[in-house]
């Protein structure tokens, strides 16, 4: 089969053997697969990803001297089944699934593996019992957004937002936009979002942000404070006489950038008692000043991926029209266009999410 392959830290198009489904697995045809920011990082920082995975016991263990077919944000079509399968879904059914293979060997990644090619190739092996049929006639393009949107949904679930909490989203790339969509889904307002990119700020408004900020022009935290004032002053907590008013709602800040220095910057600017949810994946060494967190009594929650029920819920939200991911999709390419798409995604003004359609030129 044809695939866009990570080989010697470059993306090349080549033919590789068609995967054969094992016990409990299905063979699927990739219909559409989104390019994730983690894939961009993996191409650039592959050694650090492997080193971190080995250190932390994660499933992303790759031999970088061998071929890797990335791609974990997909919608696919069932082609065939391996042995010991129930075949509960018919061949030809469109499906989404968490990008993992579960077998007697344990849990293995799809897309960050030498053995399990991902969605930048024409065919994949998937675990049968993780397959979810695409419901309600949801389009393939929208269904392929299930995985990235589930990341935002999981982050918001982990934030455990209370009725008075006021969110601030730092970074409006695909991860930040998914967080904004999940906040809107949960009825959390006002949603303040910040990004240096005008295009991304526009997308943030389309995805449900109430206010957007260009950090070059104004502090996101100043805007958040203006928006976080209690609408009903009688419900605001009484401030000590030495504290200037008015009282503002508790801050929940979502870090959706994933580059060194951002967490420390948020800690320095955050109000006391804030909760910081780290969604962006930084693959480089970073540092913080613990005394800042101590003096402000900050709470930092790191998040990763999603739970199976959150993945399924996200697919349902998309199918029911409760979440609209359409603004994220800004381009489509075949396997020959993947390398150029990686370059294009480096510019936030051009693209948000490019879908790979391996069977199309």
Secondary structure, DSSP 8 states (H G I E B T S, - for coil): -EEEEEETTEEEEEE-------TTEEEEEEEEEE--HHHHHHHHSHHHHHHHHHHHT-S----TTS-B----EEEEEEEEE-SS----S-TT-EEE--SEEEETTEEEESSSSSSS--TTBSEEEEEGGG-EE--TT--HHHHTTHHHHHHHHHHHHHHT--TT-EEEEE--SHHHHHHHHHHHHTT----EEE-S-HHHHHHHHHHT-SEEE-TTTS-HHHHHHHHTB-SSGGGS----TTS-S--B--EEEEE---STTHHHHHHHHS-TT-EEEE-S---S-----HHHHHHHT-EEEE--S--HHHHHHHHHHHHTTSS--GGGEEEEE-GGGHHHHHHHTT-TTT-SEEEE-TT--
